[in-house]
Amino acid sequence: MLRGIWAASDALSPDGLLRNSPAQRRFQEVLGPFFWQSPIIHRCFAKPRGYAGDFLMMDDVYRNRPKGETVLGRWMDRWVLEQPGFVAVRNRREKLVALLREEWTHGARHAMNVASGSASELADVVATNPFQEVTLLDQDQGALFAATTALGRQMDPARVRTWSGSVFTLIRGKTTLVPGDQDFIYSIGLYDYLSPRFATALTARLWLNLAPGGLLAIGNFNGHDPMRRFIEAAMDWYLIYRDEPDMLALAAGLPDVEGAEVWTDPTGCLHLLLVRKRGARPGLSPA
């Protein structure tokens, strides 16, 4: 069905843009009432927090338990949770948990999550891998509250720093962040909305905050995700897609790069750019 939607969308909108097109309006008029019985699909379409992939929706994808007020709604919720794009999101979370633990084992004690959402992957890790400090950045105060509440059950709340604001303020350097004080910086849900110009500028800013020997991880969906046309048609959800060369290009101008590689999740729907900064990481410090 997804392949059929994609093919029909390409035929009806040759420029690849479904937004406000006759094809999209017709799709939503005829099929929207069926798909929107899925709580996840409807939440993305209605955007109660002002954007499609809010932290509550992402937590539902992570939990992978269908909801719905009707039998069709629950079936539709199960159907969409099993689609490659959402499976990829769960795969990415597992990869991040593994990276957080691996970096901690190799001496990382300060981690920063940009566009953190509820940061559930960190809450899973800090109980057994106690970072000295965690920094969370998000424009959604509700997401930061959820994150600090969850992390506060696993670590000293005084070790959790939060910053709420626009990514453009971060790019301009108008924050209290200290250059070179983070061992692991990652952002997995933000670059899907950034133009090449802003993506490059943000990467340079995050790189400035990364300590020698540290790791920067950046996530982005690619153009091969079979859900692409569906989320545009049924959810009014639009992303900026990057393939592997586009991801590597983000690291091309950075100084002191020891190595850069792209991890692709098993579904093939999304990438993580992993860039290591040259230099020796300080020895292990007490937790």
C-alpha positions in Angstrom: 0.0 0.0 0.0 2.8 2.4 0.8 4.5 1.7 -2.5 1.2 2.4 -4.2 0.7 5.7 -2.4 4.3 6.7 -3.3 3.8 5.8 -7.0 0.4 7.6 -7.2 1.9 10.7 -5.4 4.8 10.8 -7.9 2.3 10.6 -10.8 0.0 13.3 -9.4 2.8 15.5 -8.2 5.8 15.1 -10.5 7.9 17.7 -8.6 7.7 15.5 -5.5 5.9 18.1 -3.4 2.6 16.9 -1.9 2.0 19.9 0.4 -1.3 21.5 -0.3 -1.6 19.7 -3.6 -4.9 18.4 -5.0 -3.6 14.9 -4.6 -3.0 15.4 -0.9 -6.3 17.1 -0.3 -8.1 14.3 -2.0 -6.2 11.6 -0.1 -7.1 13.3 3.2 -10.7 13.8 2.2 -11.3 10.2 1.3 -8.8 8.2 3.4 -8.0 10.5 6.3 -11.0 9.5 8.5 -9.8 5.9 8.3 -6.1 6.5 9.0 -6.8 9.1 11.7 -8.5 6.4 13.9 -4.9 5.5 14.8 -3.9 7.7 17.7 -0.3 8.0 16.5 -1.3 9.0 12.9 -3.9 11.4 14.2 -1.5 13.0 16.7 1.0 13.6 13.9 -1.7 15.2 11.8 -3.3 17.3 14.5 0.0 18.4 16.1 -1.3 19.3 19.5 2.1 20.5 20.6 2.7 22.4 17.4 4.9 19.8 15.6 4.4 16.3 14.3 7.0 14.2 16.0 6.5 15.4 19.6 8.0 13.6 22.5 4.7 11.9 23.5 4.3 10.5 20.1 7.9 9.3 20.0 7.5 7.6 23.4 4.5 5.7 22.0 6.7 4.6 19.1 9.3 3.4 21.5 6.8 1.5 23.7 5.4 -0.1 20.6 2.0 -0.9 22.1 -1.0 0.0 19.9 -3.8 2.1 21.2 -7.2 3.3 19.8 -10.8 3.7 20.6 -12.0 1.3 17.9 -10.9 -2.1 16.6 -9.9 -0.4 13.3 -8.0 2.3 15.2 -6.0 -0.3 17.2 -5.3 -2.3 14.1 -4.2 0.9 12.3 -2.0 1.8 15.2 -0.4 -1.6 15.1 0.0 -1.4 11.3 1.8 2.0 11.4 4.0 0.9 14.4 5.3 -2.0 12.2 6.2 0.2 9.2 9.9 0.5 8.4 10.2 4.2 9.4 9.0 3.6 12.9 10.9 0.3 13.2 14.0 2.4 12.2 13.3 4.9 15.0 13.4 2.0 17.6 16.5 0.6 16.0 18.1 4.0 16.3 17.3 4.2 19.9 18.9 0.8 20.6 22.0 2.0 18.7 22.2 5.2 20.9 21.9 3.2 24.1 24.8 1.0 22.9 26.8 4.1 21.9 26.2 5.8 25.3 27.4 2.7 27.2 30.4 2.3 24.9 31.5 5.9 25.2 31.1 5.8 29.0 33.2 2.6 29.2 35.9 4.6 27.3 35.9 7.5 29.7 33.0 9.7 28.6 31.4 11.4 31.6 29.6 14.4 30.0 26.8 13.8 27.5 24.6 16.4 25.6 21.4 15.6 23.8 20.2 18.3 21.3 16.4 18.3 20.7 16.3 15.7 23.5 12.6 15.0 23.7 12.1 12.8 26.8 15.6 11.4 26.5 14.4 7.9 27.4 17.6 6.3 26.0 19.6 8.3 28.6 17.3 7.3 31.4 17.9 3.6 30.4 21.7 4.1 30.6 22.5 6.4 33.6 21.5 3.9 36.3 24.4 1.5 35.3 26.6 4.0 33.5 26.5 7.1 35.7 27.5 10.2 33.7 28.8 13.0 35.8 26.6 15.5 34.0 23.9 15.4 31.3 22.9 18.4 29.3 19.5 18.5 27.5 18.4 21.0 24.9 14.9 21.2 23.6 12.4 24.0 22.6 9.6 22.1 24.3 9.4 22.7 28.0 7.1 19.7 28.4 9.8 17.4 26.9 12.4 18.8 29.2 10.2 18.3 32.2 9.5 14.6 31.2 13.2 14.1 30.6 14.4 15.6 33.9 11.7 13.6 35.8 12.8 10.3 34.3 16.5 11.0 34.7 16.0 12.3 38.3 14.9 8.8 39.3 18.2 7.4 38.1 20.8 10.1 39.0 21.3 13.2 41.1 18.9 15.8 39.5 21.6 18.4 40.2 23.7 16.7 37.5 21.1 17.3 34.8 21.4 20.6 33.0 18.6 21.9 30.7 18.3 24.6 28.2 15.1 25.6 26.4 15.3 27.6 23.2 15.5 27.7 19.5 18.3 25.9 17.7 19.1 29.2 15.9 20.0 30.7 19.3 22.3 27.8 19.8 23.9 28.3 16.4 24.5 32.0 17.3 26.3 30.9 20.4 24.0 32.7 22.8 24.0 30.1 25.4 26.0 29.3 28.6 27.5 26.2 26.9 31.2 25.9 27.4 33.4 24.9 24.4 35.1 21.5 24.7 33.2 20.3 27.8 31.2 17.5 26.3 32.4 13.9 25.6 29.4 12.7 23.7 27.0 15.0 21.8 24.1 13.6 19.8 21.0 14.9 18.0 18.6 12.5 16.4 15.3 14.3 15.6 16.4 17.8 14.6 18.4 17.6 11.4 15.4 16.2 9.5 14.1 19.8 9.6 17.3 21.8 9.0 18.3 23.2 5.6 21.9 22.4 4.5 23.0 25.9 5.6 21.7 25.6 9.1 22.7 21.9 9.4 26.2 22.8 8.6 26.2 25.7 11.0 24.8 23.6 13.9 27.3 20.8 13.3 30.2 23.3 13.5 28.7 24.7 16.8 28.3 21.3 18.3 31.8 20.3 17.2 33.1 23.4 19.1 31.5 22.0 22.3 32.9 18.5 21.8 36.0 17.6 23.9 39.1 16.0 22.3 38.5 12.3 21.8 34.7 12.9 21.9 32.0 11.5 19.6 29.4 13.5 17.7 26.3 11.5 16.5 23.8 13.1 14.1 20.6 11.4 12.9 18.6 11.9 9.7 16.1 10.0 7.7 17.1 9.3 4.1 15.0 9.6 0.9 14.5 5.8 0.6 12.1 5.6 3.6 8.9 4.0 2.1 6.8 5.9 4.6 7.9 9.2 3.1 4.8 9.8 0.9 2.5 8.4 3.5 3.5 10.7 6.3 3.2 13.7 3.9 -0.2 12.7 2.7 -1.8 11.4 5.9 0.0 13.4 8.6 1.1 16.7 6.9 4.6 15.8 8.1 7.5 16.9 6.0 11.2 16.1 6.4 14.5 17.1 4.8 16.1 13.8 3.8 19.8 13.1 3.6 21.6 10.2 2.1 25.0 9.0 3.1 27.1 11.5 1.0 25.0 14.3 2.5 25.7 13.1 6.0 29.4 12.9 5.4 29.4 16.4 3.9 28.3 17.7 7.3 31.7 16.7 8.7 33.8 17.7 5.7 34.7 21.1 7.0 35.3 20.3 10.6 38.8 20.6 12.1 40.6 17.9 14.0 38.4 15.0 12.7 39.9 11.6 13.5 37.3 9.7 11.6 33.8 9.9 10.2 31.4 7.1 9.3 27.7 6.6 8.6 25.7 3.9 10.4 22.5 2.9 8.6 19.8 1.1 10.5 18.8 -2.4 9.4 15.6 -1.1 7.6 17.7 1.2 5.5 15.4 4.2 6.4 17.8 6.4 8.4 21.4 7.2 9.1 23.6 8.2 12.0 26.7 10.2 11.2 29.4 9.4 13.7 32.4 11.7 13.9 35.3 11.3 16.3 37.3 14.3 17.4 41.1 13.9 17.3 42.9 14.0 20.7 43.3 12.0 23.9 40.4 11.8 26.2 41.3 12.3 29.9 41.6 9.2 32.0 38.6 7.7 33.7 37.3 9.8 36.5 35.2 8.6 39.4 31.5 8.5 38.7 
